[in-house]
């Protein structure tokens, strides 16, 4: 399996995410500068690939509209699973206008992709503390621990694992319980 990653680099708290997910999933990493190029890079040779995307970071070099268009485009691809990693600022825990709007929209697009009947791929999200995306905000939740990049990598590995192929349209909160303080989660 290939793990397509976008953007190609991540800020310091998440810098090791891609190599750790590769280790957890025994996949080959293919960094991409343009997610619309995934189709051409795949060449139809693999039955299942994954695109791991961090939209909050991608908006630093691409417009929010282009990020969301790229996510929507992935819905048309056969045999590719999406794992979207977003910050929890959209829950109201930390306010950062551009990132929070993109995160909320990315969750919405991911869920729209997930509910498409007959789509031969899954779409899931991981919600992490906004501080892991390089923002100067708290990471603390009810658990007295900071979330580590290893925690996020294990969550991504769980969602990517073919043994969990029944997971689709889910948001997995890896935030030490921070989402419990939001009225946006059940």
Secondary structure as GFF3:
##gff-version 3
##sequence-region A 1 186
A	DSSP	beta_strand	2	6	.	.	.	ID=ss1
A	DSSP	three_ten_helix	12	14	.	.	.	ID=ss2
A	DSSP	alpha_helix	17	25	.	.	.	ID=ss3
A	DSSP	beta_strand	28	31	.	.	.	ID=ss4
A	DSSP	three_ten_helix	35	37	.	.	.	ID=ss5
A	DSSP	alpha_helix	38	42	.	.	.	ID=ss6
A	DSSP	beta_strand	49	53	.	.	.	ID=ss7
A	DSSP	alpha_helix	55	58	.	.	.	ID=ss8
A	DSSP	alpha_helix	64	74	.	.	.	ID=ss9
A	DSSP	beta_strand	80	87	.	.	.	ID=ss10
A	DSSP	three_ten_helix	88	91	.	.	.	ID=ss11
A	DSSP	alpha_helix	97	114	.	.	.	ID=ss12
A	DSSP	beta_strand	123	128	.	.	.	ID=ss13
A	DSSP	three_ten_helix	130	133	.	.	.	ID=ss14
A	DSSP	alpha_helix	149	160	.	.	.	ID=ss15
A	DSSP	three_ten_helix	162	164	.	.	.	ID=ss16
A	DSSP	beta_strand	171	174	.	.	.	ID=ss17
A	DSSP	three_ten_helix	178	181	.	.	.	ID=ss18
###
